[in-house]
Amino acid sequence: MDPRRIITLLAATVLVGSATGAQSPVPGGGREDEWRGGSVIRMEDGTFIDERTVRTAREATSHSTGTPDWINPPGFEKDVFTFARVLFRSEAEPGENPLSFGWGRGPRLSWWVDFPDADLNFSYRLQQMTSIRTNPEGKVIRLTDADLTDYPFIYMSHPGYIQLRDAEVTALSKYLRNGGVLLVIDSWSTRDWDGFARQMKRVLPDRSWTELGIDHPIFHCVYNIAGPMQHLQVPTMQFWNPAHDPANPRSPPLQWAERGEGSEKMRVRALLDDKQRISVLTFHNSDISDGWEREGENREYFQKFSEKIAYPLGINIMIYLMTH
């Protein structure tokens, strides 16, 4: 067993047993006391990680088929692109029961979804398929960290129930207004969108969302990704229905699990700065990061979604955002 896994499990056992008392795991991740201030969370593979101390993707164990290892030339360790994932708090709205949501929904799914496999697999493929050197450790960043501005790109997953503290709102607003960019993937339903959009309104109250179509250069800057947009929707692998045919309106749904009202149509939205450059880019109702995370689990899923959509689109996103 990986020593990191042993250490993580031992640390989590001590913390859960002594600091918070015995807790019941929440199916799919998280923990019941996560909404009461606990810092040790249950990952998708059943291991635990402490939100107070985690700093890199390498500190979490793969819950898929493993992640690649690589190194950069001596002297250039910091001259790399870093996939920086934002750690944030997810909480149910007042009056909502956080344990009552269906599969793939609700506040129990938070910043750590698809972590660390998506981060490390994508970083490796970006280095493999382009001339960009990437950080083999990845980064877990808090919006109030002093080194936030060292990373021109930050990423959020499942932010439908994000609750930003005032200091985080201030820090994220400053970061975005100074040229940083936020990518958001894997949010589903009208409910999740409204929750995320409310928080972003606190961050950039003077900005409005712009809908991006398949003609936007982000879909054509490296790989020419053909539409229509709905054909680019990537399902969560565990929910994927292989019988779905996007060209046939009578075919079964793409996913067998109900993701909530308003989760059928893939939409790409952005918040733009004064020069019409993208500050925040969102892919709503599409699990592109699952195409990175689950690349080795199902050959058909890989060929249909990882190879043809998730990786080409991810590379286009990164190149476009870092050059515009």
C-alpha positions as CSV (number, residue, x, y, z in Angstrom):
1,M,0.0,0.0,0.0
2,D,1.2,3.5,-0.8
3,P,2.7,5.1,2.4
4,R,0.7,8.3,1.7
5,R,-2.5,6.2,1.9
6,I,-1.4,4.6,5.2
7,I,-0.6,8.0,6.7
8,T,-3.8,9.5,5.5
9,L,-5.9,6.7,6.9
10,L,-4.2,6.7,10.2
11,A,-4.4,10.5,10.6
12,A,-8.1,10.4,9.6
13,T,-8.8,7.6,12.1
14,V,-7.3,9.6,15.0
15,L,-9.0,12.9,14.0
16,V,-12.4,11.4,13.4
17,G,-12.2,9.3,16.6
18,S,-10.8,11.9,19.0
19,A,-11.6,15.4,17.5
20,T,-15.1,14.9,16.2
21,G,-16.3,11.6,17.6
22,A,-17.6,8.7,15.6
23,Q,-19.3,9.9,12.4
24,S,-21.4,8.2,9.8
25,P,-20.0,8.4,6.2
26,V,-22.2,10.0,3.6
27,P,-22.6,7.9,0.5
28,G,-20.5,9.1,-2.3
29,G,-18.2,11.1,-0.1
30,G,-18.2,13.8,2.5
31,R,-19.3,13.2,6.1
32,E,-22.4,14.1,8.1
33,D,-20.4,16.6,10.3
34,E,-19.0,18.3,7.2
35,W,-21.9,20.8,7.6
36,R,-21.0,21.3,11.3
37,G,-17.4,22.5,10.9
38,G,-15.5,19.2,10.5
39,S,-12.3,19.3,8.5
40,V,-11.7,15.6,7.8
41,I,-13.7,14.5,4.8
42,R,-14.4,11.1,3.2
43,M,-13.1,10.8,-0.4
44,E,-14.8,8.9,-3.2
45,D,-12.6,5.8,-2.6
46,G,-13.4,5.7,1.2
47,T,-10.1,7.2,2.4
48,F,-10.0,10.4,4.3
49,I,-8.2,13.7,3.9
50,D,-7.9,16.7,6.2
51,E,-9.0,20.0,4.5
52,R,-6.9,22.0,7.0
53,T,-3.6,20.5,5.8
54,V,-3.9,19.2,2.2
55,R,-1.8,21.2,-0.2
56,T,-1.2,19.0,-3.3
57,A,-2.9,16.3,-5.4
58,R,-0.2,13.8,-4.4
59,E,-1.4,13.8,-0.8
60,A,-4.6,12.0,-1.9
61,T,-4.6,8.5,-3.2
62,S,-6.0,7.6,-6.6
63,H,-9.5,6.1,-6.5
64,S,-9.4,5.2,-10.2
65,T,-6.7,3.2,-12.0
66,G,-3.7,5.2,-10.7
67,T,-2.1,8.4,-11.8
68,P,1.1,9.0,-13.8
69,D,4.4,10.1,-12.3
70,W,6.8,12.4,-14.0
71,I,9.6,14.9,-13.2
72,N,10.8,18.1,-14.8
73,P,14.4,19.0,-15.7
74,P,16.5,20.2,-12.8
75,G,16.4,23.9,-12.4
76,F,13.0,24.2,-14.1
77,E,10.8,22.7,-11.4
78,K,8.9,26.0,-10.9
79,D,8.8,27.0,-14.6
80,V,5.7,24.9,-15.2
81,F,1.9,25.1,-15.5
82,T,0.2,24.1,-12.3
83,F,-3.3,22.7,-12.1
84,A,-4.6,24.5,-9.0
85,R,-7.8,23.3,-7.5
86,V,-9.8,25.6,-5.2
87,L,-10.8,24.2,-1.8
88,F,-14.1,25.7,-0.7
89,R,-16.9,25.1,1.7
90,S,-20.2,23.6,0.6
91,E,-23.3,23.9,2.8
92,A,-27.0,23.3,2.4
93,E,-29.3,26.2,2.2
94,P,-31.3,27.1,5.3
95,G,-34.1,24.6,5.8
96,E,-32.6,22.0,3.4
97,N,-31.6,18.5,4.6
98,P,-28.1,17.9,3.2
99,L,-28.7,14.1,3.3
100,S,-31.9,14.2,1.2
101,F,-30.4,14.8,-2.2
102,G,-30.2,12.1,-5.0
103,W,-27.1,10.6,-6.5
104,G,-24.6,13.2,-7.9
105,R,-26.4,16.1,-6.2
106,G,-26.3,18.2,-3.1
107,P,-23.7,19.7,-0.8
108,R,-22.1,16.5,0.1
109,L,-20.3,16.7,-3.3
110,S,-17.8,19.5,-3.1
111,W,-14.4,20.7,-4.1
112,W,-12.8,17.2,-4.0
113,V,-14.9,15.5,-6.7
114,D,-12.7,13.8,-9.3
115,F,-9.6,14.6,-7.1
116,P,-6.8,13.8,-7.4
117,D,-7.0,11.7,-10.6
118,A,-8.5,14.4,-12.9
119,D,-5.9,16.9,-11.8
120,L,-2.9,14.6,-12.4
121,N,-4.1,12.8,-15.5
122,F,-5.0,16.1,-17.2
123,S,-1.6,17.7,-16.2
124,Y,0.2,14.7,-17.6
125,R,-1.7,14.6,-20.9
126,L,-1.3,18.4,-21.3
127,Q,2.5,17.9,-21.0
128,Q,2.4,14.8,-23.3
129,M,0.3,16.4,-26.1
130,T,1.8,19.9,-26.1
131,S,5.1,21.6,-25.4
132,I,3.9,22.8,-22.0
133,R,5.7,21.5,-18.9
134,T,3.4,20.8,-16.0
135,N,3.7,20.5,-12.2
136,P,3.7,16.8,-11.3
137,E,2.3,17.6,-7.8
138,G,-0.7,19.7,-8.6
139,K,-1.9,22.3,-6.1
140,V,-4.8,22.6,-3.6
141,I,-5.4,26.3,-3.1
142,R,-7.5,28.3,-0.7
143,L,-8.8,31.7,-1.9
144,T,-7.2,33.4,1.1
145,D,-3.8,31.8,0.6
146,A,-1.0,34.4,0.2
147,D,0.3,32.6,-2.9
148,L,-3.1,32.6,-4.8
149,T,-1.7,35.1,-7.3
150,D,1.2,32.8,-8.2
151,Y,-1.3,30.7,-10.1
152,P,-3.0,32.4,-13.2
153,F,-5.4,29.5,-13.5
154,I,-7.7,28.0,-10.7
155,Y,-10.3,25.3,-11.0
156,M,-13.6,24.5,-9.1
157,S,-15.6,21.3,-9.2
158,H,-19.2,20.9,-7.9
159,P,-19.7,24.5,-6.7
160,G,-23.5,24.4,-6.6
161,Y,-23.6,24.7,-2.8
162,I,-20.5,26.8,-2.4
163,Q,-20.6,29.3,0.5
164,L,-17.9,31.9,0.3
165,R,-16.8,33.8,3.4
166,D,-16.4,37.5,3.1
167,A,-12.6,37.2,3.0
168,E,-12.8,34.7,0.2
169,V,-15.2,37.0,-1.8
170,T,-12.7,39.8,-1.5
171,A,-9.7,37.6,-2.5
172,L,-11.4,36.0,-5.5
173,S,-12.7,39.4,-6.8
174,K,-9.2,40.8,-6.6
175,Y,-7.7,37.8,-8.2
176,L,-10.1,37.8,-11.2
177,R,-9.9,41.6,-11.7
178,N,-6.1,41.4,-11.8
179,G,-6.2,38.9,-14.7
180,G,-6.6,35.5,-13.0
181,V,-9.0,33.0,-14.5
182,L,-11.4,30.5,-12.9
183,L,-12.6,27.3,-14.7
184,V,-15.7,25.6,-13.3
185,I,-16.7,22.0,-14.4
186,D,-19.2,19.4,-13.2
187,S,-22.2,21.3,-11.9
188,W,-25.7,20.1,-12.7
189,S,-29.2,21.4,-12.6
190,T,-30.8,24.8,-12.3
191,R,-30.6,24.6,-8.5
192,D,-26.8,24.1,-8.6
193,W,-26.3,26.9,-11.2
194,D,-28.4,29.4,-9.1
195,G,-26.4,28.6,-6.0
196,F,-23.1,29.1,-7.7
197,A,-24.3,32.2,-9.6
198,R,-25.4,33.9,-6.4
199,Q,-21.9,33.6,-4.9
200,M,-20.3,34.9,-8.1
201,K,-22.6,37.9,-8.0
202,R,-21.0,38.7,-4.6
203,V,-17.6,38.4,-6.2
204,L,-18.2,40.3,-9.5
205,P,-21.4,42.2,-8.9
206,D,-20.9,44.4,-12.0
207,R,-20.6,41.4,-14.4
208,S,-23.3,39.4,-16.2
209,W,-23.0,36.0,-17.8
210,T,-22.3,35.6,-21.5
211,E,-23.4,32.4,-23.3
212,L,-20.7,30.9,-25.5
213,G,-21.6,29.0,-28.6
214,I,-19.8,26.4,-30.6
215,D,-18.4,29.1,-32.9
216,H,-16.3,30.6,-30.1
217,P,-12.6,30.2,-30.7
218,I,-12.1,28.2,-27.5
219,F,-13.5,25.2,-29.4
220,H,-11.2,25.6,-32.3
221,C,-7.9,27.1,-31.1
222,V,-5.9,23.9,-31.0
223,Y,-8.3,21.1,-31.8
224,N,-11.2,21.8,-34.1
225,I,-14.0,20.5,-32.0
226,A,-17.2,20.1,-34.0
227,G,-20.7,20.7,-32.6
228,P,-23.5,20.8,-32.0
229,M,-22.8,21.8,-28.4
230,Q,-25.1,19.1,-26.9
231,H,-22.9,16.4,-28.5
232,L,-20.0,17.6,-26.3
233,Q,-21.9,16.7,-23.1
234,V,-19.8,14.3,-21.0
235,P,-21.7,12.1,-18.6
236,T,-20.4,11.0,-15.2
237,M,-19.0,7.5,-16.0
238,Q,-21.0,5.7,-13.2
239,F,-24.2,7.2,-14.6
240,W,-23.5,6.8,-18.3
241,N,-26.1,5.1,-20.4
242,P,-24.3,3.6,-23.4
243,A,-27.6,3.2,-25.3
244,H,-27.9,7.0,-25.6
245,D,-27.6,8.4,-29.1
246,P,-27.3,12.2,-29.2
247,A,-28.5,12.2,-32.8
248,N,-31.7,10.5,-31.9
249,P,-34.2,12.5,-29.9
250,R,-36.1,9.3,-28.9
251,S,-33.1,7.5,-27.5
252,P,-32.7,6.9,-23.7
253,P,-31.2,9.7,-21.6
254,L,-27.4,10.1,-21.5
255,Q,-27.4,9.3,-17.8
256,W,-29.6,6.9,-15.9
257,A,-29.3,9.0,-12.7
258,E,-31.6,12.0,-12.2
259,R,-29.3,15.1,-11.9
260,G,-32.1,17.5,-11.1
261,E,-34.4,19.9,-13.0
262,G,-32.5,21.7,-15.7
263,S,-29.7,19.2,-16.1
264,E,-30.4,18.0,-19.6
265,K,-28.8,20.8,-21.7
266,M,-25.1,21.5,-21.7
267,R,-24.3,25.2,-21.5
268,V,-21.1,27.1,-21.6
269,R,-21.1,30.5,-19.9
270,A,-18.5,33.1,-19.1
271,L,-17.9,36.3,-17.1
272,L,-15.9,38.7,-19.2
273,D,-13.6,41.6,-18.1
274,D,-13.7,45.1,-19.5
275,K,-11.6,44.0,-22.5
276,Q,-14.0,41.1,-23.2
277,R,-11.5,38.5,-21.9
278,I,-12.7,35.5,-20.0
279,S,-12.4,35.8,-16.2
280,V,-14.7,32.9,-15.3
281,L,-15.5,30.0,-17.6
282,T,-18.2,27.4,-16.7
283,F,-19.2,24.2,-18.4
284,H,-22.6,23.4,-16.9
285,N,-24.3,20.0,-17.1
286,S,-21.1,18.3,-18.4
287,D,-18.6,16.2,-16.5
288,I,-15.5,16.9,-18.6
289,S,-13.2,16.2,-15.6
290,D,-14.6,12.6,-15.4
291,G,-13.2,12.1,-18.8
292,W,-9.8,12.9,-17.3
293,E,-10.3,11.1,-14.0
294,R,-11.8,7.8,-15.4
295,E,-9.7,7.5,-18.5
296,G,-8.4,3.9,-17.6
297,E,-11.7,2.4,-16.3
298,N,-13.8,1.7,-19.4
299,R,-12.4,1.5,-22.9
300,E,-15.6,2.5,-24.6
301,Y,-16.1,5.5,-22.3
302,F,-12.4,6.5,-22.9
303,Q,-12.8,6.3,-26.7
304,K,-16.1,8.1,-26.8
305,F,-15.6,10.9,-24.2
306,S,-12.0,11.1,-22.9
307,E,-10.3,10.8,-26.2
308,K,-12.7,12.7,-28.4
309,I,-14.1,15.4,-26.1
310,A,-12.6,15.8,-22.6
311,Y,-8.9,15.9,-23.4
312,P,-9.1,18.0,-26.7
313,L,-11.5,20.4,-25.0
314,G,-9.4,20.6,-21.9
315,I,-6.3,21.4,-23.9
316,N,-8.2,24.0,-25.9
317,I,-9.5,25.6,-22.7
318,M,-6.0,25.8,-21.2
319,I,-4.3,27.2,-24.3
320,Y,-7.0,29.7,-24.9
321,L,-7.3,31.0,-21.3
322,M,-3.5,31.2,-20.9
323,T,-3.0,33.2,-24.1
324,H,-6.1,35.4,-24.1
